[in-house]
Amino acid sequence: MRRTASALLFVLALVTGFIGAVVPSSAAQTTEQSPDLLAGQPSVVPRPTDWTSLGGTTALTGRTRVLVDPGARAETALPSGRAEFPGPARQTVQQLAAQLKDELGQVSGIEPGIESDVAHAGPGDIVLGLDNDARLGAEGYRFDSADGAVRIRAASTHGLFYGTRTLLQLLRSTADDHRTLPRARATDVPTQAIRMVHLDAGRKYWKIPYLENLIRRMGDQKLNTLMLHLSESEGFRLYSPKFPGLADPDHSYSRADIERLKAFAARHHVQVMPGLEMPGHATAISDAFGIGFGSGPNPCTQAHTHSHLTPDWIIDMTSDKAVAKTKEIVDEFAGWFDAPLFSIGGEEVPGQLANCPRVQDYLAASPEVSTLGDLLNRYINTLDDVIASHGKRTAVYNGSEHLAAPQQTVHGPVVFITWEGTGAAPAVAGHDEIAIGPFYDTPNNYHHLYPNEPWMYDSWTVSTEPDMLGSGLTNWADYNFWADDEYFEQSMAGARAILADRAWNGTTTPDTLADFRARASRIGDPPGITPAPVRPRVTAGRPSHHWTFDTAAYPKGWTYAGSPGNTIFAEDTAGDLPGTSYIINNPTPVDGVSGQAWRFDSDRDGVGFGGLDVAEPWTVSVSVRPTSRTPDQVLLSSKAGALKLMQYGTGKVGFTRYGSADHSFDYTLPLNQWTRLTWVTTPGHTTLYADGKRVGTVDASIPLPLRSIGTEKASLRGDLDELITWDVALTDSQVADQLGKDDSK
């Protein structure tokens, strides 16, 4: 049922516990308030599930104290009989109070003392305490600022932490000195137990400062599970000396790194859930130990796996050596983490593997298994036994349930992470689930999957079934293996906030998506966020990026998992933004103007970089030999704009600012011959050169788009070579000079 706006306001005020004098409702009009508070709603993400506004405000002062119930100082855990999720609360109330003191100083400039005189709490004081109240569950809290003091009570420090997040968000959303809070009363309990963010950390290595920023943002929005998917066909990201050659130390996480992340996450009440991927998506593991289906005598072949991959993409489930090695890997890394769940993947095993003679011979000789589904389910159960020995539950992606398995059933406690369906109801009978299907962020031009934010906010039905543990926003880094961390953050941040709001408060949303976005913007980032690193501009006439399209191996730390001709590598010889083609309709290597070029012949041909747009000035130069004309041919693109070899509507060279305008130069590329095109851009002006000669200038400009070559619907037709960018606007003479350096026609 939809909660009243007044009830929501009360919860927020309670959590904000650092309040000073109570202001009567008439006086409250003299203090500048956020539109939400003026409308009787709290400026909080997620919305509290129950909130009663009492009218008026209260404010922090120099006399504000954080008061800790003396009887709760050492309590960290939930009452007996607590749920298995969200995991252990390792922060004491005293530790939380000290953390809150620092955060209040960053938000309001007031750093209150920490005391225990709870009985004499006055206006502006914040009281923290634990109650043995089963109705609050693992993460709920009560908030009460009726008398001017803010009282936050919960059954564990999980709930206390979330109450303080509400407090801090209310303070941040005020337009004055961030010291004013509404008087309110609330009981706020989440709808779903697991509220997850899932990162593909197998294909991509995420820098720890980004992960720490993400954890801060998650805790602030009451998201409690960060799932790091730490192995994929292209890479393994946990480094242990026990497994030399499995992970590159420079692009993986050591035990010390994981301990650092766990300790940091604990302060923000986020559990770090690990995920490995086996038996499929496992080329990196198979290659390290020679345990794939393509290794050894009587190997499986290309016909027994997906066309764009090799049989070593799947660990050999018929091999005692392979099974033993993966048990050893799981046993080692299960001990590194303390989250209640450990994922082993388990999905997308190709059905054609059943036709491999090695598999057929094994099934014929093994009484326990008669189908590929039996073989997979038994493998999952074998690893589940290892995980259970560490006191954890196994999680797998769904998919195994689609294979016939008359003899082997996946163990009942195994949790399915369901990537199919809408998440409105459980999909795998007999198993707990976490729904991720509707919330994919896979921002490449092949999958082109972005969370549908309007649907999430306006239409998504949040499941409250007892076997639906929660929901998760899922990132996949396919074909953006070396992308900037912030490239993904741009497409995840909005959907992450919506997921946080809806999974915590499953009721019908009371406003529009635009209202929600405005509220989230007013709240802003939590205390402690470090600025995202800014790629330094390259000066002194040196290129910032240079893609030669010559044959090159994947960088250290990444495994080539494709079959020949698929997911080919585009090396960046000048910068650090290499890319790959996709899994179908890959470009074809051909002779170029200088070494090798790539031939594009389909709209699905493209290259993923995952770079951030670069503000003007900039220069781009490329050799291109078009072979046919199509309505729209894109060289470089991003969400904001694109450089066009053939502009839609004119067929001429140009550029586009999406949602604003298309621009064309008075130049049409000739077919079947090499031309060197150069765009030189300064703020408000873009000049085009063809073979070093100035064509003309358009009085408009766009940031340099570095997401990809092509878009999901418009790639080029023809050959591409020597794509170079500069972070400066080259002069006429420099453009002409570059022609002689790069091209050898």
MIGURO-604444 format. One line per 8 residues: for each residue x, y, z of C-alpha. Coordinates in steps of 0.5 Angstrom, whole numbers. Layout:
% MIGURO-604444
X:Y:Z  ...
This chain:
% MIGURO-604444
0:0:0  2:7:-1  5:10:5  3:18:7  8:23:5  8:25:12  10:18:15  16:19:10
18:25:13  18:23:20  23:17:18  28:22:15  28:27:21  29:21:26  35:19:22  38:25:22
39:25:30  43:32:30  38:37:32  38:43:35  32:48:37  25:46:35  22:51:30  15:51:30
11:50:24  10:58:23  17:59:24  19:54:19  17:58:13  23:63:14  28:57:13  29:55:6
27:48:5  28:43:-1  21:42:-5  20:35:-2  20:38:5  15:44:3  11:38:0  11:34:6
16:29:3  23:27:6  29:28:1  31:21:2  33:16:-3  31:11:-1  24:13:1  22:11:8
17:6:8  13:9:14  14:17:15  9:21:19  11:29:19  10:33:26  11:40:23  16:44:24
24:43:24  29:43:29  37:45:27  44:42:29  47:47:34  54:48:37  51:44:43  49:38:39
51:31:42  51:24:40  49:20:45  50:13:46  46:8:50  51:5:55  48:-2:55  49:-2:47
56:0:46  59:-7:45  53:-10:41  54:-11:34  49:-17:32  42:-18:31  38:-22:36  38:-29:37
34:-32:31  36:-27:26  36:-28:18  42:-30:15  42:-24:11  45:-19:10  51:-22:14  54:-20:20
54:-13:23  61:-12:25  61:-5:27  59:-3:34  55:3:36  61:7:39  64:6:32  58:8:29
58:14:33  65:16:32  64:15:24  57:19:24  61:25:28  66:26:23  61:25:17  57:31:21
63:35:21  64:34:13  56:36:12  54:41:17  61:44:20  59:41:27  63:36:30  59:34:36
62:30:42  60:23:44  57:22:51  52:17:54  48:21:58  42:19:54  37:20:60  38:28:59
38:28:51  36:35:49  34:39:43  39:38:37  42:31:41  42:25:37  41:18:41  43:12:38
41:5:41  39:-2:40  33:-6:42  31:-13:42  25:-11:37  24:-17:32  19:-13:28  25:-8:25
29:-14:23  36:-14:20  36:-7:18  30:-3:20  30:3:25  26:7:28  27:15:28  23:20:32
25:27:33  18:29:36  21:33:42  27:36:38  32:30:40  33:25:34  33:18:37  35:13:32
34:5:35  35:-1:31  36:-9:33  43:-8:30  48:-3:28  46:-5:20  39:-1:22  42:4:26
47:6:20  41:6:15  38:11:20  44:16:20  44:15:13  37:18:13  39:24:17  45:26:13
41:26:7  36:30:10  42:35:12  45:35:5  38:36:2  37:43:5  39:49:2  42:53:8
48:51:12  45:44:12  44:44:19  36:44:19  31:37:19  24:36:20  20:34:26  18:27:24
17:20:27  18:13:23  19:6:23  23:4:16  24:-3:14  26:-6:8  22:-9:3  27:-14:0
33:-17:4  39:-17:-1  39:-10:-5  45:-11:-10  50:-8:-15  54:-13:-19  60:-11:-23  64:-15:-28
71:-15:-25  73:-21:-29  73:-18:-36  75:-11:-33  80:-9:-27  76:-4:-23  81:1:-19  80:0:-12
79:8:-11  73:7:-15  70:1:-11  71:5:-5  67:11:-8  62:6:-10  61:3:-3  60:10:0
55:11:-5  51:4:-4  51:5:4  48:12:3  43:9:-1  42:3:3  44:-2:-2  48:-8:2
51:-13:-3  57:-11:-8  58:-17:-12  64:-18:-15  64:-22:-21  72:-24:-21  73:-29:-26  71:-29:-33
73:-32:-40  78:-26:-41  81:-26:-34  82:-28:-27  82:-22:-21  84:-26:-15  91:-27:-14  94:-32:-9
101:-35:-10  98:-42:-9  96:-41:-17  102:-38:-21  100:-36:-27  92:-36:-26  92:-28:-24  96:-23:-26
98:-19:-20  98:-12:-23  91:-13:-25  88:-17:-20  86:-17:-12  91:-20:-7  89:-22:0  91:-16:3
87:-12:-2  80:-16:-1  81:-15:7  82:-7:6  75:-7:1  72:-12:7  74:-7:12  72:-1:8
65:-4:6  64:-6:13  64:1:16  58:2:10  54:-4:12  56:-7:5  58:-14:4  63:-16:-1
60:-22:-5  65:-26:-9  63:-29:-16  67:-34:-20  65:-37:-26  65:-44:-28  65:-49:-32  63:-44:-37
66:-37:-38  72:-40:-36  78:-40:-41  83:-36:-36  82:-42:-31  82:-47:-37  88:-44:-40  92:-43:-34
92:-51:-32  90:-54:-38  83:-57:-36  79:-54:-41  74:-59:-46  79:-57:-52  85:-60:-48  88:-67:-48
87:-73:-52  80:-73:-56  78:-66:-55  72:-63:-56  72:-58:-62  69:-52:-65  63:-55:-67  61:-57:-59
61:-50:-57  59:-43:-59  61:-41:-65  65:-35:-63  69:-38:-57  73:-44:-57  72:-51:-53  77:-49:-47
71:-44:-45  68:-49:-41  72:-53:-36  72:-61:-37  67:-63:-32  69:-70:-34  76:-70:-32  78:-71:-24
84:-67:-25  79:-61:-27  74:-62:-22  79:-63:-17  83:-56:-19  76:-52:-19  75:-55:-12  82:-53:-10
80:-46:-13  74:-45:-9  76:-47:-3  82:-42:-3  78:-36:-4  71:-38:0  76:-37:6  78:-30:3
70:-27:4  65:-27:10  59:-25:6  53:-31:6  54:-32:-1  59:-35:-6  57:-35:-13  60:-40:-18
57:-38:-24  54:-44:-27  50:-42:-33  51:-42:-41  54:-49:-42  53:-50:-49  48:-55:-51  52:-58:-57
57:-60:-52  53:-66:-51  55:-68:-58  62:-68:-56  65:-76:-56  69:-74:-50  62:-72:-46  58:-78:-49
63:-83:-47  63:-81:-40  56:-81:-40  55:-88:-42  60:-90:-37  58:-86:-31  52:-89:-28  50:-82:-24
49:-78:-30  46:-79:-36  45:-72:-39  49:-66:-40  44:-63:-35  46:-68:-30  53:-67:-31  53:-60:-30
48:-60:-24  53:-65:-21  59:-61:-22  55:-55:-18  53:-59:-13  60:-62:-12  63:-54:-11  57:-53:-7
59:-58:-2  66:-54:-2  62:-47:-1  58:-50:5  64:-53:9  66:-45:9  59:-44:12  56:-40:6
51:-41:1  52:-42:-6  49:-38:-12  49:-39:-19  46:-36:-25  40:-39:-28  40:-43:-34  42:-50:-31
34:-51:-30  33:-51:-38  37:-57:-39  34:-64:-38  37:-67:-32  33:-74:-30  39:-76:-24  42:-70:-21
38:-64:-18  41:-58:-16  42:-58:-8  36:-54:-5  40:-49:-1  43:-46:-8  41:-39:-9  39:-37:-17
41:-31:-19  36:-30:-25  38:-26:-31  31:-28:-35  24:-25:-33  22:-19:-30  24:-20:-23  16:-19:-21
16:-27:-18  21:-32:-17  22:-36:-23  26:-43:-21  22:-47:-17  25:-49:-10  30:-44:-10  31:-38:-7
33:-32:-12  36:-25:-13  33:-22:-19  38:-18:-24  34:-19:-31  31:-13:-32  37:-9:-29  43:-10:-34
48:-5:-36  52:-7:-42  54:-1:-45  57:-4:-52  54:-3:-59  53:-11:-59  48:-12:-53  47:-5:-52
43:-6:-46  42:0:-41  37:0:-35  30:2:-37  29:7:-32  22:10:-33  20:2:-33  24:1:-26
21:7:-23  14:7:-26  12:0:-27  17:-5:-24  13:-10:-19  18:-11:-13  17:-18:-11  15:-20:-4
15:-27:-4  19:-31:1  24:-34:-4  25:-28:-7  31:-25:-3  32:-19:-7  34:-15:-13  41:-13:-17
43:-8:-22  48:-12:-26  54:-9:-30  57:-13:-36  64:-11:-39  63:-14:-45  68:-11:-51  69:-5:-46
75:-9:-42  79:-3:-41  74:2:-41  74:8:-36  71:6:-29  67:13:-30  64:11:-37  60:5:-33
59:10:-27  55:14:-32  50:9:-34  49:6:-27  48:12:-23  41:13:-24  39:6:-25  43:4:-18
39:10:-14  32:7:-17  34:0:-15  36:3:-8  29:6:-8  24:1:-10  28:-5:-7  28:-2:0
21:1:-1  17:-3:-5  10:1:-5  8:5:-11  12:11:-13  8:17:-11  11:22:-16  15:22:-23
22:20:-25  23:27:-26  22:29:-19  26:23:-16  32:25:-21  31:32:-18  31:29:-11  37:25:-12
41:31:-15  39:35:-9  42:30:-4  48:29:-8  54:25:-6  55:22:1  61:25:5  68:22:4
67:21:-4  74:22:-7  74:26:-14  74:21:-20  81:21:-23  81:26:-29  85:24:-35  91:29:-36
90:32:-43  96:31:-47  100:37:-50  107:38:-54  104:36:-60  104:28:-58  97:24:-60  93:22:-54
91:16:-58  93:12:-64  90:6:-66  94:2:-72  89:-4:-73  95:-8:-73  95:-15:-70  97:-15:-63
96:-19:-57  92:-18:-51  95:-14:-46  98:-17:-40  92:-20:-35  87:-21:-40  86:-28:-44  84:-28:-51
78:-33:-51  75:-32:-58  75:-37:-64  80:-34:-69  77:-28:-72  72:-26:-66  73:-20:-61  80:-18:-65
84:-13:-61  85:-6:-63  92:-3:-59  92:4:-57  100:5:-58  100:12:-56  95:12:-50  91:7:-45
85:6:-49  85:0:-53  79:-4:-55  76:-10:-58  71:-12:-64  65:-16:-62  63:-23:-62  59:-23:-69
60:-19:-75  67:-17:-73  71:-13:-78  76:-17:-83  84:-15:-83  86:-13:-89  92:-9:-92  92:-2:-90
96:5:-92  101:3:-86  101:-4:-85  94:-7:-83  87:-4:-83  80:-7:-81  75:-8:-86  68:-6:-84
62:-9:-88  56:-9:-83  52:-5:-78  54:-9:-73  61:-9:-74  64:-4:-69  70:-3:-64  68:-2:-56
73:3:-52  69:6:-47  72:12:-46  70:19:-43  68:25:-48  74:30:-49  72:37:-48  74:42:-54
80:43:-57  81:36:-60  83:33:-67  82:27:-70  85:24:-76  84:17:-80  85:14:-86  78:11:-89
77:7:-96  69:7:-96  66:1:-101  59:3:-101  54:9:-99  49:8:-93  44:13:-90  49:14:-84
56:12:-83  59:13:-76  66:14:-74  67:15:-67  61:16:-62  58:17:-55  52:18:-52  52:25:-53
55:26:-60  58:22:-66  63:24:-72  60:22:-79  63:19:-85  56:20:-88  51:24:-85  44:22:-84
40:26:-90  46:29:-93  51:23:-94  57:28:-93  62:28:-88  60:31:-81  58:31:-74  52:30:-69
50:33:-63  45:28:-61  38:31:-59  41:38:-62  43:38:-69  46:35:-75  52:38:-78  55:37:-85
61:40:-89  61:41:-96  65:34:-98  63:27:-100  68:22:-99  70:18:-106  69:11:-106  74:5:-106
80:10:-105  84:12:-99  82:19:-96  85:22:-90  80:26:-86  82:30:-80  77:34:-76  80:40:-72
75:43:-66  76:49:-62  70:51:-57  64:53:-62  68:51:-69  70:45:-73  74:45:-79  75:39:-84
81:37:-88  81:32:-93  88:29:-95  91:35:-91  87:41:-95  82:45:-91  75:43:-93  71:48:-89
69:50:-82  62:49:-79  61:54:-73  59:48:-68  63:43:-64  62:37:-60  66:34:-55  71:28:-58
66:22:-57  71:16:-55  65:10:-53  66:6:-59  67:6:-67  60:6:-70  54:5:-66  49:-1:-65
45:1:-72  50:5:-76  57:3:-77  62:5:-83  62:1:-90  70:0:-92  77:0:-89  79:4:-83
87:5:-81  91:10:-77  86:13:-73  89:18:-68  87:23:-63  90:29:-60  88:34:-54  90:40:-58
87:43:-64  92:42:-70  94:48:-74  94:47:-82  101:46:-83  101:41:-77  95:37:-81  99:37:-87
105:35:-84  101:29:-81  99:27:-87  106:25:-89  108:22:-83  102:17:-83  100:15:-90  104:11:-95
100:11:-101
